[in-house]
Structure formats: structure tokens, C-alpha cells
């Protein structure tokens, strides 16, 4: 890698921050830093993540940030730095990199995780994957970058330190202060204080847990909590957690071994994370891992079954086990399932469904409300205050949070010594330096949907139509007329998601056929030969009639064929 160049020219061009995802929401992180004059800025991207679809977007599994702003000037995008390997920070790379064509900088563990995704997307041949060491300092265009290790719920999480002529910017990524992490180094206070002593102009900081007081427990405490629950359980134990949380996976494996049990791993994502850990040297001196086909041969009291599906995902292992449809694994009365995870907002119904299916067969459920079996990977107020003390930032910019988190974080930072705070929402361009922080522009932003294998718009895309269909169904009317406007055959009416009968038991289809006849009988001869007129008038009449009977206006499609 080329030697770094010193940045000594205090140009008035300035440094700007522009989130295109992750500010006003949790997930889909995409942050841009711009250096130079407004008409010719050079850009650095930090993270390129996804969100997962929910019931608001039927049929959509993956949501992407709209990066049309930066894609239109990708010749000035110097590089992409990924803070860590969670999906909401790197998951969009295989979908969107072709629009960017910039080199991607990652540490070894994230590189291995990304490599698997690139292989699936057939991107390996052209992809400029720049693997850098933990703690590396390097240049990306005009940006002087240093990675600073933090602790989080995945190996090798990094904050990004950007040195500038006006002071440093620290982009934290996801972090917490864990003095005894299960995987990787802890955060070195002296290093952080040294960064602060150099002059921290801006702290762009994780806001996920700002609503919670105190300091979060350590992963080592969770490891002991898991052991305690498993050790006092007489029958089979199932555990589900986020597959990417390698430290948690290792804690489950070690707890199983301490309790004299075999570990069975069920779910492709868990096998992938273990394989990546082996490749990068993290899975050493660990117990044997068995595949799901070993499950049926093990005594219940000697089994710990680690499963994907902590968020109630329909196709994940735990959902299939709970439904009784998994080919190799079943849980029975008296077994215990530990949810070593938090429920992501929006997933409550899916997780509750799995809980209830398990309870129906007599499985005991243990969550973080019952025992110390999960801990957050994000900072509570006590940890945020500690970070402010280490860095003494002039400016705090909240990120990675919904609206309430951003507002609360700004107030909390102001009350704890920050000279300035500013809230940037997705699309807001904020000047960080020189001078006071200020919004200087607003750029296009939004979301795209991955619909099957196709990337489509979110606002006007097919999910919008599916939302409407899920609420009010669809009525299709089709009729064929001859040149004089006479019916060639009986009209056809098809109801999709609409009641077949009204409140009195009358046929909705027959009512609509009568309505079409009435419209035709009232239309003048010229109008009966005007397909557009007939389609419009039948459309309005059908929606009014169904609304009068049902109380909902359906979607409606009318097709008039003229011969």
C-alpha cells in the first residue's frame, strides 16, 4: 500500500458528513465523508449495509439504501471502509458495488465474510478487496485513515479515525466497552485518550442504546450465564442466537463441553461463521462440532443444539423445528430452548409465534428476561459518557438510531460536555469543519428493494401494490364489445382477496355483473365504442359498489376489448 502523505494545507474547502442510511433508523448503514470544494469533493464511504424487510413490505427480504447521489459521481469515490461484518454494515456490497467500482478496505475476518458473499454474487474476478491489518493506518485518496479496535458482538469491529487539518473525526461504528470480551482485544483506554489529546473535532457515534442507563454487562458474564442455565437443565437444550456473534457461539460450545454435552449445530449461517473463524484463527482449542444428522443418535441429557432463527425467521432452523417440519431435529416436552438474543423491533410477532409453538409441545423457554443469556453490543449511557471523557469531542453527531435515539443522544451529549451537537438525518449534508457544524445541503436518498433477484424501487415498486392488495384485495372486470358497442359474450368478474358474499349472503360477483350491465345500458352509443371511457366509469362504479357492501375500496382493474 502506498505511503501516507501528510495533510498540512488548511484549505477552506472543509470536511462534510452525509448519511444515506442509518440516521433515523437502525440498520442499512451508509455514511459518506466529503473533502474538498462543493463542486469537486472527494468522497469516502464508511459501511454499505442492508435492512431486512418486514410485514410492511410483502415479499421483500432485503432493503438497500438508495445511493444514486454517490453512484452518479463514483469517479470521486476514493474507497469504501467497512467497520465490521454485520449485514447492516456490509450486506449491500454484493448488490450495489457494481454502481460504485471503488476499492473496499476490510480487516481479515470481515474479508473472509465478504469473500463468501462476493463468490455467490460472481464478483470475485473484478473486485478490489483491500485487506488491512487491525489498527492499520492508510490513505484513501485525500483521507488519512486509522482503524481503532472496539468491542462489539462480532470479531474485529473497528472505529474509523479520520485525521484532518481541522482536527480528527472519530466514526465509532458499532461498539460497547467490554473489559472482558470473549473474542478479540478490549478497548485500550490509553489509545483513546491519546486520540482525544490530538484533538477530536467530531465524534460520529452509535446511538442504539442511548435510552438505557448504566453500563452493559460483559460477554464473559453471558458465557457464565449460559453455562449456569445449561448445567441445571436435565434434558435436551436448544440455543438460538445471532449467527454472526462468534463470541456467543464459542461460549455456547464451551458451556456444552463443561456440562459434558455434545454440540450440534443446525443452520447454514452458523456453519459459515464457524468456518470463517477457523480460517482466521479464532476457532482454536474448541470442542468438536457435530452436524444435524448426529442429533437423533445423542441422548437428550448429552445434547446442546445450537440453531439459527433467533428472530423467528420462517425458513431458519428453529422455526422449522418448532413447526415440526425439520428433517433431523425435534424438541420434546421437558426440553429447554434459550433465546440468547434480543428481538429486533418489527420481529416481535415472528418470535412470539416460535415461542408459542415450542410451548405447545411443553418446551421451556429461557430469554434475557429470565437469566443473563444475552447482552447488547451497543453502548449504554455510562459507556457513552466514558467515550466523551476519553475523546473530549468538540462536536457530537448521533448516528445509528431511530429518531428518538438521535434526539436523546444529542441532549445527553450536550449535558455531558459536548460543545456542539447536530442531528443529521439521511440525506442531510453537514459541514463538520472548519467552523461550527451546519447543514449545507440535502441530497436524494431513500430505499431500494431486493425483490427476488431484481432490485426495484421501494416507493413505486411492486411491494407497494402488494401492500394495497393485502389490505383491500383486487377486482378484475373484463368484457369484449363489437364495433357497435354490443357485448360479444358475458362480462367476466374475478375477485382476489375480496369477500364472495355480502353481509346478507348475496353474491358479490353477481352484484358486480349486474352493475356492469347497468353501466353499459346507460352509456350512449358513442361512449360504448370508447374503451377508455368504459374502463374509467366501470372502475369508479365497482369501487363505490364494493365499498358500500364491504366497507373497503378494492384495487380494481378493468379491461375492455373492442373488435
C-alpha distance (Angstrom), angle and dihedral (degrees) to the residues before:
residue distance angle dihedral
X1 . . .
X2 3.83 . .
X3 3.78 118.5 .
X4 3.78 116.3 -97.8
X5 3.80 119.8 -101.7
X6 3.78 121.2 -137.8
X7 3.80 116.4 -112.0
X8 3.78 108.0 -143.2
X9 3.81 105.7 140.6
X10 3.79 109.2 100.8
X11 3.79 94.2 -154.5
X12 3.78 118.1 -179.5
X13 3.80 88.9 -128.2
X14 3.77 92.1 97.1
X15 3.78 139.9 -166.7
X16 3.82 122.3 -80.2
X17 3.81 134.3 -168.3
X18 3.80 120.9 -146.5
X19 3.82 122.9 178.1
X20 3.80 116.7 -161.5
X21 3.82 93.3 175.6
X22 3.79 136.4 9.4
X23 3.81 100.5 46.6
X24 3.79 109.7 100.0
X25 3.81 91.7 13.4
X26 3.77 140.3 53.2
X27 3.78 110.1 -115.6
X28 3.82 135.8 15.5
X29 3.81 91.6 81.5
X30 3.80 116.0 -165.7
X31 3.80 119.9 154.0
X32 3.80 128.6 175.1
X33 3.78 129.0 -161.0
X34 3.80 117.4 -163.3
X35 3.80 127.4 -159.2
X36 3.80 124.5 -170.6
X37 3.80 139.4 23.0
X38 3.78 120.5 -18.9
X39 3.79 94.1 -109.0
X40 3.79 95.9 47.3
X41 3.80 110.0 27.1
X42 3.76 121.1 161.4
X43 3.80 112.0 -138.2
X44 3.79 136.9 -145.5
X45 3.81 119.3 -166.5
X46 3.80 119.9 -151.0
X47 3.82 111.6 -162.2
X48 3.78 130.3 -16.8
X49 3.79 109.0 -149.1
X50 3.78 143.7 162.1
X51 3.78 139.3 -132.0
X52 3.77 123.5 -141.7
X53 3.79 119.6 -118.4
X54 3.80 121.7 -114.4
X55 3.79 138.3 -171.7
X56 3.83 90.2 -63.8
X57 3.80 89.6 68.9
X58 3.83 108.2 43.4
X59 3.78 113.2 -149.5
X60 3.81 94.3 8.2
X61 3.80 116.5 121.0
X62 3.82 99.6 168.8
X63 3.82 131.2 38.8
X64 3.82 120.3 -163.8
X65 3.80 132.4 -163.3
X66 3.78 117.3 -108.0
X67 3.80 103.7 -115.4
X68 3.80 98.1 173.8
X69 3.83 89.9 123.3
X70 3.80 94.4 61.3
X71 3.81 95.9 31.1
X72 3.81 88.7 61.4
X73 3.81 89.2 59.8
X74 3.79 100.9 30.6
X75 3.80 90.3 140.0
X76 3.81 86.0 73.2
X77 3.81 95.0 47.4
X78 3.81 101.5 103.4
X79 3.78 97.8 -171.9
X80 3.79 149.9 -39.2
X81 3.81 120.3 -112.9
X82 3.81 116.0 -163.0
X83 3.80 115.2 -154.2
X84 3.83 95.7 -159.1
X85 3.78 144.7 -25.3
X86 3.80 103.9 -90.1
X87 3.80 114.9 125.6
X88 3.79 93.3 -118.7
X89 3.82 88.5 59.6
X90 3.82 104.9 38.5
X91 3.80 107.3 7.9
X92 3.83 95.0 99.5
X93 3.81 94.4 56.9
X94 3.84 96.2 90.7
X95 3.82 91.0 47.3
X96 3.81 100.1 44.6
X97 3.79 109.6 23.1
X98 3.81 93.5 93.8
X99 3.82 87.8 66.2
X100 3.81 91.5 52.9
X101 3.84 108.2 35.3
X102 3.82 91.5 -168.1
X103 3.82 126.4 139.6
X104 3.81 114.9 -97.4
X105 3.83 120.1 -139.9
X106 3.82 118.7 -154.4
X107 3.79 140.4 154.6
X108 3.84 118.7 -113.2
X109 3.81 100.4 -90.5
X110 3.81 93.1 47.2
X111 3.80 88.9 45.7
X112 3.81 90.9 57.6
X113 3.80 92.0 47.2
X114 3.80 91.6 48.3
X115 3.80 92.2 45.2
X116 3.82 90.6 63.6
X117 3.80 91.0 52.3
X118 3.79 93.2 46.9
X119 3.80 90.9 51.1
X120 3.82 90.6 53.3
X121 3.82 89.7 49.1
X122 3.85 92.5 47.9
X123 3.81 91.2 -121.1
X124 3.80 102.4 123.0
X125 3.80 98.1 99.5
X126 3.80 96.7 58.4
X127 3.78 102.6 26.7
X128 3.87 117.9 114.4
X129 3.82 98.2 -146.9
X130 3.81 107.9 178.5
X131 3.80 109.8 -163.2
X132 3.82 112.4 -159.3
X133 3.78 132.2 -176.9
X134 3.77 125.1 -104.2
X135 3.79 107.8 -87.2
X136 3.83 92.2 17.3
X137 3.80 121.4 162.6
X138 3.81 116.0 -153.6
X139 3.79 143.9 146.1
X140 3.78 124.7 -105.7
X141 3.79 105.2 -173.2
X142 3.82 105.9 -57.7
X143 3.82 92.1 -16.7
X144 3.82 119.1 105.1
X145 3.81 101.9 -151.9
X146 3.80 132.5 -170.5
X147 3.79 125.2 178.6
X148 3.78 114.0 -139.4
X149 3.81 118.1 -164.2
X150 3.79 117.8 -120.9
X151 3.81 132.3 173.7
X152 3.79 121.7 -106.5
X153 3.81 139.9 137.4
X154 3.81 96.6 -72.8
X155 3.81 133.3 49.8
X156 3.80 120.8 -86.1
X157 3.80 103.3 12.3
X158 3.79 112.6 174.8
X159 3.75 140.7 -163.3
X160 3.80 113.6 -145.2
X161 3.80 116.8 -129.8
X162 3.81 113.1 -160.1
X163 3.78 113.5 -167.2
X164 3.79 115.0 -152.7
X165 3.82 136.5 170.0
X166 3.82 88.9 -103.6
X167 3.79 97.6 51.1
X168 3.78 135.0 -73.9
X169 3.78 130.2 -54.4
X170 3.80 116.6 -149.7
X171 3.80 114.9 -159.2
X172 3.81 102.4 -168.9
X173 3.79 101.9 -163.5
X174 3.82 109.8 -163.4
X175 3.78 113.2 -28.1
X176 3.78 149.8 146.6
X177 3.79 132.6 -177.3
X178 3.80 106.7 -102.7
X179 3.81 113.9 170.6
X180 3.82 92.4 -170.0
X181 3.82 110.0 33.2
X182 3.79 118.8 177.9
X183 3.83 92.5 -136.9
X184 3.79 128.6 33.6
X185 3.80 133.5 -6.4
X186 3.77 126.0 -41.6
X187 3.80 123.1 -120.0
X188 3.81 111.0 -79.6
X189 3.78 108.8 -135.0
X190 3.82 93.6 -159.6
X191 3.81 90.6 56.3
X192 3.78 92.3 52.1
X193 3.78 93.0 46.4
X194 3.82 89.3 50.8
X195 3.82 89.9 54.2
X196 3.79 89.1 50.8
X197 3.80 91.2 49.1
X198 3.83 89.7 55.8
X199 3.80 88.1 58.3
X200 3.80 124.8 -88.8
X201 3.77 108.7 -146.0
X202 3.83 95.6 177.8
X203 3.78 138.2 11.1
X204 3.82 111.5 -158.9
X205 3.76 98.7 -165.7
X206 3.82 144.9 -170.2
X207 3.83 110.4 -106.7
X208 3.81 101.3 -178.4
X209 3.80 97.7 113.4
X210 3.80 101.7 27.7
X211 3.81 90.7 117.6
X212 3.83 91.3 65.7
X213 3.79 124.7 80.8
X214 3.79 126.6 -139.8
X215 3.79 130.7 20.0
X216 3.79 124.2 -53.3
X217 3.83 119.1 -116.4
X218 3.79 121.3 -103.9
X219 3.80 126.5 -99.7
X220 3.81 86.7 -119.1
X221 3.80 89.3 62.4
X222 3.80 89.7 51.8
X223 3.81 89.3 50.9
X224 3.80 89.3 56.7
X225 3.81 91.2 44.5
X226 3.80 91.0 54.5
X227 3.80 91.2 49.5
X228 3.81 91.4 51.0
X229 3.83 93.2 52.0
X230 3.81 93.7 45.5
X231 3.82 93.5 44.9
X232 3.79 93.5 57.0
X233 3.81 95.0 45.2
X234 3.80 115.4 99.2
X235 3.79 101.4 -164.6
X236 3.78 136.4 37.5
X237 3.84 118.9 -36.2
X238 3.79 125.5 -150.1
X239 3.80 120.8 -168.0
X240 3.78 127.4 -169.7
X241 3.79 126.3 -172.3
X242 3.79 141.5 146.3
X243 3.80 104.8 -62.1
X244 3.81 91.8 -139.1
X245 3.81 92.3 59.7
X246 3.79 95.5 94.7
X247 3.79 93.0 172.2
X248 3.80 90.0 57.5
X249 3.80 91.7 46.6
X250 3.80 89.4 52.3
X251 3.80 90.9 47.8
X252 3.81 91.1 53.5
X253 3.81 90.8 48.7
X254 3.81 92.6 50.3
X255 3.81 92.8 44.5
X256 3.82 89.8 52.6
X257 3.80 90.5 50.9
X258 3.82 92.5 48.0
X259 3.80 89.0 52.8
X260 3.82 93.1 49.6
X261 3.80 93.3 -110.5
X262 3.80 134.2 133.1
X263 3.81 119.1 -119.6
X264 3.82 116.3 -130.3
X265 3.81 114.8 -170.4
X266 3.81 118.1 -154.0
X267 3.80 121.7 -174.7
X268 3.79 134.9 51.5
X269 3.82 95.3 -116.1
X270 3.81 91.2 57.6
X271 3.80 92.5 49.0
X272 3.81 89.0 49.3
X273 3.80 94.0 52.2
X274 3.80 91.4 48.7
X275 3.81 90.9 49.0
X276 3.81 90.3 50.3
X277 3.80 90.1 48.7
X278 3.80 90.0 52.8
X279 3.82 91.2 48.9
X280 3.80 92.3 51.7
X281 3.80 97.9 42.6
X282 3.79 99.5 -107.8
X283 3.82 97.4 111.1
X284 3.81 99.0 69.1
X285 3.81 128.3 138.2
X286 3.79 88.6 7.6
X287 3.82 128.9 146.4
X288 3.79 122.0 -96.6
X289 3.80 115.8 -83.3
X290 3.81 118.9 -142.5
X291 3.80 126.3 -157.1
X292 3.80 123.4 -125.0
X293 3.82 94.6 -96.3
X294 3.81 88.0 69.5
X295 3.80 91.8 59.3
X296 3.79 98.3 87.3
X297 3.82 93.2 53.3
X298 3.83 96.5 55.3
X299 3.82 125.6 89.1
X300 3.82 110.8 -115.1
X301 3.81 92.5 -121.2
X302 3.82 89.7 55.9
X303 3.80 97.9 49.7
X304 3.79 136.5 94.6
X305 3.81 111.8 176.7
X306 3.80 115.0 -161.2
X307 3.82 110.4 -159.6
X308 3.78 140.2 -177.1
X309 3.80 117.1 -126.7
X310 3.81 107.5 78.3
X311 3.83 89.5 146.8
X312 3.79 95.4 51.8
X313 3.81 94.0 -105.3
X314 3.80 108.1 179.8
X315 3.80 96.3 -133.9
X316 3.80 96.6 40.1
X317 3.79 121.8 106.8
X318 3.82 99.1 -105.1
X319 3.81 94.3 51.5
X320 3.78 90.7 51.5
X321 3.81 91.2 47.6
X322 3.82 91.2 49.0
X323 3.82 90.3 49.4
X324 3.80 91.3 49.4
X325 3.81 91.6 -120.2
X326 3.81 101.0 110.4
X327 3.83 110.9 113.5
X328 3.82 97.1 -140.7
X329 3.82 111.5 18.3
X330 3.80 132.8 63.5
X331 3.79 132.9 168.2
X332 3.78 118.6 -147.0
X333 3.78 139.6 -165.4
X334 3.80 110.7 -60.5
X335 3.82 95.2 24.3
X336 3.81 119.5 122.8
X337 3.80 128.9 -135.9
X338 3.80 119.3 -163.5
X339 3.80 118.1 -155.3
X340 3.81 99.6 -152.3
X341 3.79 92.4 -177.5
X342 3.77 144.6 67.1
X343 3.78 122.0 -107.4
X344 3.79 109.4 -111.3
X345 3.84 111.2 -131.2
X346 3.79 108.2 -92.6
X347 3.81 93.9 31.7
X348 3.81 97.0 78.8
X349 3.82 95.6 104.8
X350 3.80 93.5 47.2
X351 3.80 93.0 49.5
X352 3.81 92.2 44.8
X353 3.81 89.1 52.6
X354 3.81 90.8 56.4
X355 3.82 91.2 45.8
X356 3.78 90.8 53.5
X357 3.80 95.0 46.0
X358 3.80 90.1 52.2
X359 3.80 92.6 45.3
X360 3.80 89.7 51.3
X361 3.81 90.4 67.3
X362 3.81 93.7 42.5
X363 3.81 100.8 -97.7
X364 3.82 115.5 154.7
X365 3.80 113.6 -128.6
X366 3.80 123.9 -149.9
X367 3.82 120.8 -170.4
X368 3.79 135.4 170.1
X369 3.81 87.0 -87.0
X370 3.81 88.9 65.4
X371 3.81 103.6 39.7
X372 3.80 141.7 -4.7
X373 3.80 95.1 -84.2
X374 3.80 98.6 128.7
X375 3.77 138.4 34.6
X376 3.77 130.8 -176.4
X377 3.78 124.5 -105.7
X378 3.81 93.0 -145.6
X379 3.81 132.2 81.5
X380 3.77 124.1 -95.0
X381 3.79 120.9 -152.2
X382 3.79 94.1 -83.5
X383 3.79 91.2 55.8
X384 3.81 92.9 45.5
X385 3.80 89.5 52.5
X386 3.80 89.6 50.5
X387 3.81 90.6 52.4
X388 3.81 91.0 50.9
X389 3.81 88.9 51.4
X390 3.80 92.2 51.0
X391 3.80 97.6 46.2
X392 3.83 103.5 26.7
X393 3.83 90.6 -153.5
X394 3.78 120.1 -159.3
X395 3.81 89.7 -148.3
X396 3.82 133.1 27.5
X397 3.81 119.6 -159.8
X398 3.83 113.0 -172.2
X399 3.81 116.7 -140.3
X400 3.81 138.8 163.5
X401 3.78 97.6 49.0
X402 3.76 146.2 92.4
X403 3.80 120.7 -100.7
X404 3.79 95.1 -83.7
X405 3.80 91.8 49.6
X406 3.81 92.8 51.5
X407 3.81 93.7 49.2
X408 3.80 92.9 45.7
X409 3.79 92.3 47.3
X410 3.81 92.3 51.2
X411 3.81 90.9 51.0
X412 3.80 92.5 45.2
X413 3.81 93.0 49.5
X414 3.80 91.7 48.7
X415 3.81 90.5 50.8
X416 3.80 90.5 50.6
X417 3.77 102.8 52.5
X418 3.80 108.3 -74.8
X419 3.78 109.4 143.6
X420 3.80 92.4 -152.7
X421 3.77 137.0 13.6
X422 3.78 129.4 -174.9
X423 3.80 131.0 -179.3
X424 3.79 115.6 -138.3
X425 3.78 118.9 -168.8
X426 3.78 123.5 -161.9
X427 3.80 107.4 -67.3
X428 3.83 95.6 22.8
X429 3.79 113.8 124.7
X430 3.80 109.3 -152.0
X431 3.80 125.4 -169.3
X432 3.79 106.9 -135.3
X433 3.80 96.7 -178.6
X434 2.95 154.6 58.0
X435 3.78 102.5 26.6
X436 3.79 129.5 -2.0
X437 3.79 118.9 -22.5
X438 3.78 111.7 -93.0
X439 3.79 139.8 167.9
X440 3.78 105.2 -113.5
X441 3.81 103.3 171.3
X442 3.79 146.6 1.3
X443 3.80 119.4 -137.0
X444 3.83 133.4 -169.1
X445 3.79 113.7 -82.0
X446 3.77 139.1 157.4
X447 3.79 141.5 112.8
X448 3.75 140.8 -61.3
X449 3.79 125.9 -158.0
X450 3.76 128.7 -134.8
X451 3.80 99.9 -140.8
X452 3.78 107.0 -174.9
X453 3.81 102.6 -54.1
X454 3.80 95.6 -22.9
X455 3.82 130.4 86.9
X456 3.81 109.0 -138.3
X457 3.84 136.7 171.2
X458 3.77 116.2 -84.6
X459 3.82 99.9 -146.5
X460 3.79 100.8 44.4
X461 3.80 96.6 18.9
X462 3.81 130.6 113.0
X463 3.82 93.6 -87.7
X464 3.80 88.0 67.4
X465 3.80 90.4 58.3
X466 3.79 91.1 45.5
X467 3.81 90.1 52.8
X468 3.79 89.6 54.4
X469 3.79 91.6 46.8
X470 3.79 91.3 51.0
X471 3.80 90.6 55.0
X472 3.78 104.6 39.9
X473 3.79 110.0 6.0
X474 3.79 126.8 -138.9
X475 3.80 136.9 -79.9
X476 3.83 117.9 -160.1
X477 3.80 119.4 -164.6
X478 3.79 121.7 -173.9
X479 3.80 129.2 178.3
X480 3.81 136.3 165.3
X481 3.82 122.5 -146.3
X482 3.78 132.6 -171.9
X483 3.80 125.1 -129.3
X484 3.80 92.6 -81.6
X485 3.80 93.8 50.0
X486 3.78 96.6 -101.7
X487 3.81 122.2 139.9
X488 3.78 114.0 -100.6
X489 3.81 92.0 -166.0
X490 3.78 138.6 -7.4
X491 3.85 114.1 -65.1
X492 3.81 116.6 -107.0
X493 3.82 125.8 -134.3
X494 3.81 123.8 -169.4
X495 3.81 123.1 -171.7
X496 3.82 119.8 -155.9
X497 3.79 116.0 -176.6
X498 3.82 91.4 -11.7
X499 3.83 123.6 116.3
X500 3.80 113.0 -96.9
X501 3.79 92.4 -143.3
X502 3.80 134.9 37.1
X503 3.83 124.2 -125.5
X504 3.82 91.0 -81.7
X505 3.79 93.6 50.2
X506 3.80 95.6 -103.6
X507 3.78 119.2 145.2
X508 3.80 112.6 -96.4
X509 3.82 89.9 -158.4
X510 3.81 93.4 54.1
X511 3.80 90.7 47.5
X512 3.81 90.6 54.2
X513 3.82 93.4 46.0
X514 3.80 88.8 53.6
X515 3.80 88.6 48.7
X516 3.82 92.2 53.6
X517 3.83 90.0 50.1
X518 3.81 89.5 50.6
X519 3.80 92.9 50.7
X520 3.81 91.2 49.8
X521 3.79 93.3 47.2
X522 3.82 91.8 53.3
X523 3.82 95.1 46.4
X524 3.79 118.1 97.8
X525 3.80 118.9 -119.7
X526 3.83 93.9 -101.2
X527 3.80 91.4 48.6
X528 3.82 91.5 50.5
X529 3.80 86.9 60.5
X530 3.85 92.4 51.7
X531 3.85 108.6 87.1
X532 3.81 94.0 -172.3
X533 3.82 92.3 53.2
X534 3.80 92.2 48.5
X535 3.80 93.8 47.1
X536 3.83 91.2 52.2
X537 3.79 97.3 45.7
X538 3.84 93.8 44.9
X539 3.82 90.0 46.8
X540 3.81 91.9 55.4
X541 3.79 94.1 42.5
X542 3.82 93.9 49.7
X543 3.81 93.8 50.1
X544 3.84 92.0 47.8
X545 3.80 92.6 47.7
X546 3.82 95.6 48.0
X547 3.80 90.5 45.4
X548 3.80 90.4 52.7
X549 3.82 91.3 53.1
X550 3.83 101.7 33.5
X551 3.80 106.1 23.6
X552 3.82 92.9 -122.7
X553 3.78 132.0 89.6
X554 3.80 107.8 -133.5
X555 3.76 128.3 -148.8
X556 3.76 106.7 -97.9
X557 3.80 136.2 -160.2
X558 3.82 120.3 -171.6
X559 3.80 121.8 -169.8
X560 3.82 119.7 -169.6
X561 3.81 114.9 -173.4
X562 3.81 118.4 -163.4
X563 3.80 124.4 -161.3
